[in-house]
Amino acid sequence: MTQIRNRAGIVLFTTGDGDVISALEQAAEQGADLTGAVLDELDLSAANLEEARLAGASFRHAKLEGVNLEDSELAGADFSGADLSGANLEDTNLSGANFEGAILEDANFEEARMDRANLAGVRAQGANFEEAVLDGANLAGLQCEGGNFEDADLTSAGLRGARLSRANLEKCLLRGADLSRAELNEANLEKARLDGANLEGAQVRRANLEKASLRGARLIGADFSDSNFERADLTGADLTQARTHGANFEGARGLSPG
């Protein structure tokens, strides 16, 4: 007999045979409510948990490589120290989830809801966040070189010191986001909305900001060497001590270098 319990020891689901993966897959298929389930340190690699109801569940230091959690309810879940390499969390509710110390390399978060989630210092190289909602999320020190954030909502997100070189942030919403000291070298920010964002001291060399909006953005001391600002809107942006050697400002609006 396999039982799934919450932190208080209350049994949430019971199956007569099989291992914990089988039990979880059965629970997901039956729509069982596993809110608050404790699954710490378990190996759930490649499990199919599509549409699972696991709000507030704990996966601390669990192995979740290749797991399928598409369209699942995981608001407030704790993935700290877990390995979600190659996992599929498309269209999943991860509002307020904690990923501190987790590995998210090549994971898929397309259209996931991740507002107020904690991804500080997470390793997420090559991860896909296309159309994900990350407003107000903590991504300080995120390591996501080559990641995809196309059409993602990062409004007011904390990205201080994030490593996003070669990342795709086309049409990304970054209004009011903190990108100070972030690395965005060779990143694609075409048509991104960076109005009121803070990029003080950021490294944005050889990046593409064509048609990007940086109205009122704080760009003090940032390095934009060899970057492309063609037809970008820099109205009210503060470029004090910013480095723009070799940058292309053809057709840019509101350019007022300090």
For each residue, the residues with C-beta under 8 A, 3 or more apart:
1: 14 15 16 17
2: 14 15 17 18 19 20 22 23
3: 11 13 14 23
4: 11 12 13 14 20 23 24 27 34 37 39
5: 8 9 10 11 12 37 38
6: 9 10 12 35 36 37 38
7: 36 38 58
8: 5
9: 5 6
10: 5 6
11: 3 4 5 14
12: 4 5 6 27 32 33 34 35 36 37
13: 3 4 23 26 27 32 34
14: 1 2 3 4 11 23
15: 1 2 18 22 23 26 27
16: 1
17: 1 2 22
18: 2 15 21 22 23 26
19: 2 22 23
20: 2 4 23 24 39 42 44
21: 18 24 25 44 47
22: 2 15 17 18 19 25 26
23: 2 3 4 13 14 15 18 19 20 26 27
24: 4 20 21 27 28 34 39 44 47 49 52
25: 21 22 28 29 47 48 49
26: 13 15 18 22 23 29 30 32
27: 4 12 13 15 23 24 30 32 34 52
28: 24 25 31 32 48 49 50 51 52 53 72
29: 25 26
30: 26 27
31: 28 51 53
32: 12 13 26 27 28 53
33: 12 53
34: 4 12 13 24 27 37 52 53 54 57
35: 6 12 53 54 55 56 57
36: 6 7 12 55 56 57 58
37: 4 5 6 12 34 54 57 58
38: 5 6 7 57 58
39: 4 20 24 42 44 57 58 59 62
40: 58 59 60 61 62
41: 60 61 62
42: 20 39 59 62 63
43: 62 63
44: 20 21 24 39 47 49 59 62 63 64 67
45: 63 64 65 66 67
46: 65 66 67
47: 21 24 25 44 64 67 68
48: 25 28 67 68
49: 24 25 28 44 52 54 67 68 69 72
50: 28 68 69 70 71 72
51: 28 31 70 71 72
52: 24 27 28 34 49 69 72 73 74
53: 28 31 32 33 34 35 72 73
54: 34 35 37 49 57 69 72 73 74 77
55: 35 36 73 74 75 76 77 93
56: 35 36 75 76 77
57: 34 35 36 37 38 39 54 74 77 78
58: 7 36 37 38 39 40 77 78
59: 39 40 42 44 62 64 77 78 79 82
60: 40 41 78 79 80 81 82
61: 40 41 80 81 82
62: 39 40 41 42 43 44 59 79 82 83
63: 42 43 44 45 82 83
64: 44 45 47 59 67 79 82 83 84 87
65: 45 46 83 84 85 86 87
66: 45 46 85 86 87 88
67: 44 45 46 47 48 49 64 84 87 88
68: 47 48 49 50 87 88
69: 49 50 52 54 72 74 87 88 89 92
70: 50 51 88 89 90 91 92
71: 50 51 90 91 92
72: 28 49 50 51 52 53 54 69 89 92 93
73: 52 53 54 55 92 93
74: 52 54 55 57 69 77 89 92 93 94 97
75: 55 56 93 94 95 96 97
76: 55 56 95 96 97
77: 54 55 56 57 58 59 74 94 97 98
78: 57 58 59 60 97 98
79: 59 60 62 64 82 84 97 98 99 102
80: 60 61 98 99 100 101 102
81: 60 61 100 101 102
82: 59 60 61 62 63 64 79 99 102 103
83: 62 63 64 65 102 103
84: 64 65 67 79 87 89 102 103 104 107
85: 65 66 103 104 105 106 107
86: 65 66 105 106 107
87: 64 65 66 67 68 69 84 104 107 108
88: 66 67 68 69 70 107 108
89: 69 70 72 74 84 92 94 107 108 109 112
90: 70 71 108 109 110 111 112
91: 70 71 110 111 112
92: 69 70 71 72 73 74 89 109 112 113
93: 55 72 73 74 75 112 113
94: 74 75 77 89 97 109 112 113 114 117
95: 75 76 113 114 115 116 117
96: 75 76 115 116 117
97: 74 75 76 77 78 79 94 114 117 118
98: 77 78 79 80 117 118
99: 79 80 82 102 104 117 118 119 122
100: 80 81 118 119 120 121 122
101: 80 81 121 122
102: 79 80 81 82 83 84 99 119 122 123
103: 82 83 84 85 122 123 124
104: 84 85 87 99 107 109 119 122 123 124 127
105: 85 86 123 124 125 126 127
106: 85 86 125 126 127
107: 84 85 86 87 88 89 104 124 127 128
108: 87 88 89 90 127 128
109: 89 90 92 94 104 112 114 127 128 129 132
110: 90 91 128 129 130 131 132
111: 90 91 130 131 132
112: 89 90 91 92 93 94 109 129 132 133
113: 92 93 94 95 132 133
114: 94 95 97 109 117 119 129 132 133 134 137
115: 95 96 133 134 135 136 137
116: 95 96 135 136 137
117: 94 95 96 97 98 99 114 134 137 138
118: 97 98 99 100 137 138
119: 99 100 102 104 114 122 124 137 138 139 142
120: 100 138 139 140 141 142 158
121: 100 101 140 141 142 143
122: 99 100 101 102 103 104 119 139 142 143 144
123: 102 103 104 105 143
124: 103 104 105 107 119 127 142 143 144 147
125: 105 106 143 144 145 146 147
126: 105 106 145 146 147
127: 104 105 106 107 108 109 124 144 147 148
128: 107 108 109 110 147 148
129: 109 110 112 114 132 134 147 148 149 152
130: 110 111 148 149 150 151 152
131: 110 111 150 151 152
132: 109 110 111 112 113 114 129 149 152 153
133: 112 113 114 115 152 153
134: 114 115 117 129 137 139 152 153 154 157
135: 115 116 153 154 155 156 157 173
136: 115 116 155 156 157
137: 114 115 116 117 118 119 134 154 157 158
138: 117 118 119 120 157 158
139: 119 120 122 134 142 154 157 158 159 162
140: 120 121 158 159 160 161 162 178
141: 120 121 160 161 162 163
142: 119 120 121 122 124 139 159 162 163 164
143: 121 122 123 124 125 162 163
144: 122 124 125 127 147 162 163 164 167
145: 125 126 163 164 165 166 167
146: 125 126 165 166 167
147: 124 125 126 127 128 129 144 164 167 168
148: 127 128 129 130 167 168
149: 129 130 132 152 154 167 168 169 172
150: 130 131 168 169 170 171 172
151: 130 131 170 171 172
152: 129 130 131 132 133 134 149 169 172 173
153: 132 133 134 135 172 173
154: 134 135 137 139 149 157 159 172 173 174 177
155: 135 136 173 174 175 176 177
156: 135 136 175 176 177
157: 134 135 136 137 138 139 154 174 177 178
158: 120 137 138 139 140 177 178
159: 139 140 142 154 162 164 177 178 179 182
160: 140 141 178 179 180 181 182
161: 140 141 180 181 182
162: 139 140 141 142 143 144 159 179 182 183
163: 141 142 143 144 145 182 183
164: 142 144 145 147 159 167 169 182 183 184 187
165: 145 146 183 184 185 186 187
166: 145 146 185 186 187
167: 144 145 146 147 148 149 164 184 187 188
168: 147 148 149 150 187 188
169: 149 150 152 164 172 174 184 187 188 189 192
170: 150 151 188 189 190 191 192
171: 150 151 190 191 192 193
172: 149 150 151 152 153 154 169 189 192 193
173: 135 152 153 154 155 192 193
174: 154 155 157 169 177 179 192 193 194 197
175: 155 156 193 194 195 196 197
176: 155 156 195 196 197
177: 154 155 156 157 158 159 174 194 197 198
178: 140 157 158 159 160 197 198
179: 159 160 162 174 182 184 194 197 198 199 202
180: 160 161 198 199 200 201 202
181: 160 161 200 201 202
182: 159 160 161 162 163 164 179 199 202 203
183: 162 163 164 165 202 203
184: 164 165 167 169 179 187 189 202 203 204 207
185: 165 166 203 204 205 206 207
186: 165 166 205 206 207
187: 164 165 166 167 168 169 184 204 207 208
188: 167 168 169 170 207 208
189: 169 170 172 184 192 194 207 208 209 212
190: 170 171 208 209 210 211 212
191: 170 171 210 211 212
192: 169 170 171 172 173 174 189 209 212 213
193: 171 172 173 174 175 212 213
194: 174 175 177 179 189 197 199 212 213 214 217
195: 175 176 213 214 215 216 217
196: 175 176 215 216 217
197: 174 175 176 177 178 179 194 214 217 218
198: 177 178 179 180 217 218
199: 179 180 182 194 202 204 217 218 219 222
200: 180 181 218 219 220 221 222
201: 180 181 220 221 222
202: 179 180 181 182 183 184 199 219 222 223
203: 182 183 184 185 222 223
204: 184 185 187 199 207 209 222 223 224 227
205: 185 186 223 224 225 226 227
206: 185 186 225 226 227
207: 184 185 186 187 188 189 204 224 227 228
208: 187 188 189 190 227 228
209: 189 190 192 204 212 214 227 228 229 232
210: 190 191 228 229 230 231 232
211: 190 191 230 231 232
212: 189 190 191 192 193 194 209 229 232 233
213: 192 193 194 195 232 233
214: 194 195 197 209 217 219 232 233 234 237
215: 195 196 233 234 235 236 237 254
216: 195 196 235 236 237
217: 194 195 196 197 198 199 214 234 237 238
218: 197 198 199 200 237 238
219: 199 200 202 214 222 224 237 238 239 240 242
220: 200 201 238 239 240 241 242
221: 200 201 240 241 242
222: 199 200 201 202 203 204 219 239 242 243
223: 202 203 204 205 242 243
224: 204 205 207 219 227 229 242 243 244 247
225: 205 206 243 244 245 246 247
226: 205 206 245 246 247
227: 204 205 206 207 208 209 224 244 247 248
228: 207 208 209 210 247 248
229: 209 210 212 224 232 234 247 248 249 252
230: 210 211 248 249 250 251 252
231: 210 211 250 251 252 253
232: 209 210 211 212 213 214 229 249 252 253
233: 212 213 214 215 252 253 254
234: 214 215 217 229 237 239 252 253 254 255 256
235: 215 216 253 254
236: 215 216 254 256
237: 214 215 216 217 218 219 234 254 256
238: 217 218 219 220 258
239: 219 220 222 234 242 244 256 257 258
240: 219 220 221 258
241: 220 221 258
242: 219 220 221 222 223 224 239 257 258
243: 222 223 224 225
244: 224 225 227 239 247 249 257
245: 225 226
246: 225 226
247: 224 225 226 227 228 229 244
248: 227 228 229 230
249: 229 230 232 244 252 255
250: 230 231
251: 230 231
252: 229 230 231 232 233 234 249 255
253: 231 232 233 234 235
254: 215 233 234 235 236 237
255: 234 249 252
256: 234 236 237 239
257: 239 242 244
258: 238 239 240 241 242
